[in-house]
């Protein structure tokens, strides 16, 4: 296994650790686990590019590790009342819908490249920013963030919701085009 894949696998193992600390309401430690996972995501990608160590396993494992971390952190934060449940349902539903679509297209023998859409990258950035905004005050001893002169977390919740919906619609449209190659629902 390549070094970038080992780092990615370690990030995957950080998921239950982050969830544990969130559920224990130790948001300071959870922040640092989340931060380390973020650094590891940047590090594994940089190493893979610099040393031409990209692998097929890494192309699949990296987004799985990212999604496992974000979804798990979101569910844990909602369970302790730090994120609205409706947002977590929206985020999880979008991801389940994408995975279901990929599985359906795979059964139709459609070849898929593991390339996220631009709006999906924006959505991931919003999701990370929101999780960090909830965890960082405890981890860094900072006051609650303020964005655009209002409660920063509330603003990020709505931005995250908007990008989640936009990303979901974009993936449904993309999947619809691929699915139509196979005669749709005939």
Secondary structure as GFF3:
##gff-version 3
##sequence-region A 1 186
A	DSSP	alpha_helix	3	23	.	.	.	ID=ss1
A	DSSP	alpha_helix	27	50	.	.	.	ID=ss2
A	DSSP	alpha_helix	56	79	.	.	.	ID=ss3
A	DSSP	alpha_helix	85	107	.	.	.	ID=ss4
A	DSSP	alpha_helix	118	140	.	.	.	ID=ss5
A	DSSP	beta_strand	146	147	.	.	.	ID=ss6
A	DSSP	beta_strand	150	151	.	.	.	ID=ss7
A	DSSP	alpha_helix	152	180	.	.	.	ID=ss8
###
